[in-house]
């Protein structure tokens, strides 16, 4: 998102997190802009029964948890390191000054927020359809268009069936069955347990 040298010049610092470590929790106040340098982070909501709903999986170079930086509300989701990861974080007051000083960075964030809202509209529409194949197809189509969670060389989807279930609100068994149906219809390829689109 933002050039690391620019972030460091504004006072950002690196932070290492271990797999499974909570970076910030839903409902808490926002203190930093976060950008993933290496590793992977899942951004989730957890219901009263402890079930996770994955909002998105953050890839290297992406920012996350940025909504409170703009509306001053609490975090809308919890961020957890999927694996050992390195973040760069910038205090919210320094981030605000960076946006004031760099209109191009502000414009980039406006586009990012618009894309993320569009993704949520697509998912909500797919959830309303109730057809598991439609939900999964909508998710895969979006991720492929954004070149997110795909291997660029072989078009392999890098999400597990459980992660797809957590992102679409389906049970993992339903995802497995639906993806097998999609494979049988030629909508995707399943080879040795891996999914290709």
N, C-alpha and C positions, 0 to 999 in steps of 0.2 A: 504494500500500500504506500507507505511513506518511506523515502530513502533513509536507511539506517544512519548514515552520516549526519543527515539533517536532524533526525531525532536525538542523536548523541550531542549535537551542537546545541540543542534546546534543553539539555539536561537529563535526557533519558538514561536508563541503566538497564543492564542485562539482569535477568533473573532465571535461575535454573529451577525446574520443578520436576518431581519424580512422577512416574506413572501412578495414576490414581489420586494424585494430590489435587485438592480443591483450590482453584486459583481465586475465585470469588463465588459468593453464594447469592442465589435469587433473593431479592428483598433487601439486600444490604446496600449501603450507599457506595457510590462510585468515587474512587480516588485517582484512578489512572486510566490512560489510554494503553491498551495492550495490542501488541503485534507479535505473531508467532515467527520466530527465527528458524527453529528446527523442531521436529517432532510432530505431534498431532494433539488436538484438543477437541473434546466434544462439549457442545453447548446444549444443556438439557433443562427440562422441567421435571420435577418429581412429584407424583401425586401423593395423596394421604396414605396409600397402601405401599409406597416405596417404589412404584413402577416408574421407569424413566420414559420420557418422550424426548427424542433427540430433535432439537431444533435444526442443528447443522453440525457437520464435522469440519473443523478449521484446519486448513492446509498451511504449509509453510508460506510466509509472506503475507498472510491475511491478518486483518485485525478482527477483534471480537469484543463484545461488551460495550460497544460505542454508543448505544442509545441514550444512556443517562448523561453522557457528555454533552448531549444536545438538549435534553428536556429536564435535566436535574432530578429526575426520579430515581428510584432504586433499580438495581439490576433486574431485568425481566426473566433471566434464566441463570443457571449455575454453570460455571466453566470448570471442567475437570480434565487434567492431562491424561490422554490415552496411553502415552508412552513417555519416557524421559524426554523432556522438552526444554528448549531455551526460548524465553520471551524477552522482548524489550518493552519497557513500560516508561511512560512519561506522565508526570503529575498533571492532573486535569487543568490546573491554572496555566501551566506551560503549554498544554495542548491548545487551550483557548487562544492564547497569544499567538501560537503558530498559525492557527486558522486566520486570525486577523491580519497577520503579516504575509500570508501566502494564499491569495485567492484561488490559485490553481489547486492547492491541497483541499481547500474548502469545497470547490466544485467537484473534485474527485469523490469526496465523502457524500456529497448530495447524490451523485450517480450511484454510489454503492448502496446508500439507504433506499433509493428508489428500486434498485434491483432486488434487494432483500424483501421489500414490501411486495413486489411483483411475485416473487417466489412464494410468499405466504398466501397470496391470492390464488395462485395455481394449486397449491396444496389444499387450501380450503375448498376449492371447487372440486378437486378430486375426492376429498373426504366426503363431500355431499353426495357423490355418485354412488357410494357404497360398494361398487364393484372393485374387488381387490386388484384385478388386472389393470383397471383404469388408474387406481391410485399409484401402483408400482410404475406403470408406463409413464405417468405424469412426472414422477420423481426422476426416473431414469432419463427421460427426454430433457428435463431441465439441467440435470447434472452434466449430461453429455454436451449440451449447448454451451454451458459455462466452463467446460473442460475441468470439472471438479469431481474428485473421487474416481477418476478414470486413469488408467495407464495410457499415456499418449501414444505409445508405440504399438500396443496390441488391442486397444479398446476394451480392456478388462475392467469391469466394475470393481472398485477396491472396498466395497462395503460388504459386511457380513449379512446373512439373512436376518439375524437378530437386529442389526442396525437399521436395515430397511423396515423391519416391523416397527421398531421404535420411532422411526421417522414418519410412518404412514398410519400409525394407530391400529395396526393389524397384529394378530398373533403370529408368532414365528411359523407355526404349522401352516397357517393360511398363506403366508408369503411363500413357503416352500412349494405348496400345492399350486398356487397361482403362477409362480415362475416356471414350474414344470409345464403347465398349460400354455404359457407364453412361448416356451421352447418348442412344444409340439406344434404350435401355430406358426413357427418361424419368426416370431417377434424378437427373440434373443437366442443366444447359443449358450448352453450349459455343457461344459467339457471338463471332466475330472473335478466336478464340484465348483469350478470357477465360471463366472458369468461374463459373457462377452456381448457387446452391442454394436 
